[in-house]
Amino acid sequence: MDKIIGEPKKAFMTGNETVAWACLAAGADIMFGYPITPQNEVMHYWTRLAPKYNRGFLQTEDELSAGFTTCGAVQVGKKAFTATAGPGNVLMQEPFGMAEAMRLPLLTVIQQRGGPSSGTVVYSQQEVTLTTYGGNGEGHRIVYSTATHQEIYDYVIKGFNIAWKYRFPTFILGDGYQAKMREPLEMYDPQDKGIEMVKPYSLIGVPGQIGVDREPQHLCNIYSLEEELYDVVMEVAAEYETITPELVEFDSKYCEDAEVIIVSHGVVSRAADDAVKILRNQGIKAGYFRPITLRPFPQQQLRECIAKSDAKQLLVAESAYGQLERLIKQEIYGETIKINNLFMPGVGIIDFDIINKVKSII
Amino acid sequence: MAMLAPATPKSWYLPTKPHKFCPGCGHGITLKALGEAIDELGIQQNTIFGCDIGCSLLAWNFFACDSTQTHHGRTTPVMVGIKRARPELITIGYMGDGGGYSIGSQHLLNSAVRNEKVTLILVNNTNYGMTGGQMAPTTLPGQITETSPYGRDAEATGYPTRGPEFIAELTPEGAYVARATVSKYKQLRRFIRNAIRNQMEGNGFSFVEVLSTCPTNWRTNAQQTWSFLEDKMEGYFPVGELKNPLGKGDK
C-alpha cells in the first residue's frame, strides 16, 4: 500500500480533517457524501486530497444515495466510506440496514449534532441510539465512540480493518466538538505501526468465468419464507456474539476502591477523567468507566468493575437525555447498583458539572 | 410436426427457470429481451445486474450474471456506486415504475443529470404489482387500482409520469433514452441493446422504460390485457427512442 504520511508526524488539525487523512492513510478508494453540518469538512478535505492520490468522490443527491452508493462500491470490492450527522443519519439508516442484512463492510463517520429534528448543528451525544440500533429488524453493527483526534485517526484505520475482516458495517461515532475542534495528533501510515490493512474483496464482479469455473454470485436481500429469514438472522446473531469478545473495547480507572463510578463515552469521558482526578484530590473516591465500543457494549467489563469496587452508585454523564443510560441498563440488567444520571442533552459537559453532581449524590 | 422450443438466452440462469412471475406478466418478455441483448453483446461475464424491490425483485437470481438486490427505489444509487467504483463493469439496474418514478425519483433524476454511465430498465405496468395493485405515478386517468377504487382522479392525484420525456429533458447529449413495449418484442430488444451499448461506449446515462402488462392486478383476461397495453398505455405513453447517441434512431 502507498505511503501517504511518510515518517509519522505531529499535526494540529480539526477532527474532520483528521478523518480525511486517516481514510487516505487507510487506503480508502472512494467517498460518497452529502452536505450536513458538522461533518462537511470531511468532504472538503477529501475532495482536496483524493485527486492527488487517485481516490474517488461523489457528492450524491441525498444521504440515502450516499449510503446506497457506498453499499454498491463495497459490493464490488472497494474500500468506500461516508460521513453524516443528525437527519442525515436518520436517512442513512435505510442503507445501513441493507449493509447489516447483506454484511457489507461500510465505514461511516457520524459527527453527532443536536436533535430531535434539525436540532442544532453544534454538538450532542444524541445519536447513540440511532447509530447503535437504528436499523429495522435486528441487524448487527460495530460502533466506536471516539474521544480525541488521535482516536479518530486510529479508529478510522482500525474501523476499515474491522469492517472488512468481520463484514459488519462499522461506525466512528464522533460529535460536533470533535469535528470542528483543532487538537494535536500523530499521523502515520498503518504499516509503520505494524498494522496490516485487511484487503478488500468483491462479493459480485468477482474473478473467474461464470459457467466455466464458478457459479454466478446472486446476492439476496429479501426472503419469501419466515424460516429463511429466521435462519439468516440467527446465524448472523450467533456469529456476532462469537466475535464480540474480540471487538469489545473500554477504558476504566480508579474503580477498585471507588464509591461512585462515573460512566461516560466519547468526548464527555475527557471531562469525566478530569473530574475523577479532582474528586480524588478532594478525597472523594470516584471511579471512571468508558465504553469505547458502544456496540458491542463492554457489559461484562462494566459488571466486573462494579463487582470489584465498593461502589454503591453509578453516575451516567452524557450530552443526551438518557441514551447511554438506556444502553447501560439493558446491558447490566440484574445489577443492583443505584444508577444516577447527569443528562445534558445537546450541550457540553465539563468536569465542574460532573464534580457537582457527584457531590450531590454521595 | 414437432414444435420447436423457443430458444433460451445463454445468459439466463437455468436452475431458476421457470421463473416466478405471474402468467401474462410482461417481466418475462422484458427479461428475455435483456438476456438476448446480453448474449448479443457478449457481456455476461462482466455485467452486474441489480434489481429493485417490487415485482422486479423476483429477477434477483434470473441471470447467470453476478447480481445484487437492493431496496425499493434504491437500485439506481447502488448501480451508480458500483459503476463509480469499478467503471469496467457493465451495470444494469432493473426496477418498476413505483421504485423508479416515485420513491426513487430523486435518484433517477439526479443520476440522469449527472449523466451516470449506468443502464436502467424501468418496467411500467401502471401499478404497484407486488404490494397488491395500488396506484402508481404511471396509473392512467380513470384507471381503477386498490388506492384509486373510483378511478384515478387527475385533479386530486395528478397526471401519469412520463419518465423518458423528463429524463430526455434532463440529460446531456450522450444519454440514451427510449420507451419500449412488450408488444413489440424486436424493438424492445433493440432499445435495450442500444441502452447497454451506450454505456459500453461510455456515452452516458442510458434509460429504457418498458410498457408492460399486469393481468393479475388489472384483473383482465388475455384480450383485455393486450388491449389495455396497446390501446390505452401506448396511447398515453408514446413508444420510441427519444435520444440515441448511437445514431440509429428508431424510424
Chai-1 contact restraints between the chains, C-beta under 6 A:
chainA,res_idxA,chainB,res_idxB,connection_type,confidence,min_distance_angstrom,max_distance_angstrom,comment,restraint_id
A,I30,B,A85,contact,1.0,0.0,6.0,A-B,restraint_1
A,L58,B,R84,contact,1.0,0.0,6.0,A-B,restraint_2
A,E61,B,Q106,contact,1.0,0.0,6.0,A-B,restraint_3
A,E61,B,N110,contact,1.0,0.0,6.0,A-B,restraint_4
A,S65,B,P77,contact,1.0,0.0,6.0,A-B,restraint_5
A,S65,B,H107,contact,1.0,0.0,6.0,A-B,restraint_6
A,F68,B,R74,contact,1.0,0.0,6.0,A-B,restraint_7
A,F68,B,P77,contact,1.0,0.0,6.0,A-B,restraint_8
A,F68,B,V78,contact,1.0,0.0,6.0,A-B,restraint_9
A,T69,B,P77,contact,1.0,0.0,6.0,A-B,restraint_10
A,T69,B,V80,contact,1.0,0.0,6.0,A-B,restraint_11
A,T69,B,G81,contact,1.0,0.0,6.0,A-B,restraint_12
A,C71,B,V78,contact,1.0,0.0,6.0,A-B,restraint_13
A,G72,B,V78,contact,1.0,0.0,6.0,A-B,restraint_14
A,G72,B,G81,contact,1.0,0.0,6.0,A-B,restraint_15
A,G72,B,I82,contact,1.0,0.0,6.0,A-B,restraint_16
A,A73,B,G81,contact,1.0,0.0,6.0,A-B,restraint_17
A,A73,B,A85,contact,1.0,0.0,6.0,A-B,restraint_18
A,Q75,B,T68,contact,1.0,0.0,6.0,A-B,restraint_19
A,V76,B,I82,contact,1.0,0.0,6.0,A-B,restraint_20
A,V76,B,A85,contact,1.0,0.0,6.0,A-B,restraint_21
A,V76,B,R86,contact,1.0,0.0,6.0,A-B,restraint_22
A,K78,B,A85,contact,1.0,0.0,6.0,A-B,restraint_23
A,M98,B,H71,contact,1.0,0.0,6.0,A-B,restraint_24
A,I204,B,I48,contact,1.0,0.0,6.0,A-B,restraint_25
A,I204,B,D66,contact,1.0,0.0,6.0,A-B,restraint_26
A,I204,B,T68,contact,1.0,0.0,6.0,A-B,restraint_27
A,G205,B,I48,contact,1.0,0.0,6.0,A-B,restraint_28
A,G205,B,D66,contact,1.0,0.0,6.0,A-B,restraint_29
A,G205,B,R86,contact,1.0,0.0,6.0,A-B,restraint_30
A,G205,B,L89,contact,1.0,0.0,6.0,A-B,restraint_31
A,I210,B,Q45,contact,1.0,0.0,6.0,A-B,restraint_32
A,I210,B,A64,contact,1.0,0.0,6.0,A-B,restraint_33
A,G211,B,A64,contact,1.0,0.0,6.0,A-B,restraint_34
A,P216,B,A64,contact,1.0,0.0,6.0,A-B,restraint_35
A,P216,B,C65,contact,1.0,0.0,6.0,A-B,restraint_36
A,P216,B,D66,contact,1.0,0.0,6.0,A-B,restraint_37
A,Q217,B,D66,contact,1.0,0.0,6.0,A-B,restraint_38
A,H218,B,N61,contact,1.0,0.0,6.0,A-B,restraint_39
A,H218,B,S67,contact,1.0,0.0,6.0,A-B,restraint_40
A,L219,B,T68,contact,1.0,0.0,6.0,A-B,restraint_41
A,C220,B,W60,contact,1.0,0.0,6.0,A-B,restraint_42
A,C220,B,Q69,contact,1.0,0.0,6.0,A-B,restraint_43
A,N221,B,Q69,contact,1.0,0.0,6.0,A-B,restraint_44
A,I222,B,L57,contact,1.0,0.0,6.0,A-B,restraint_45
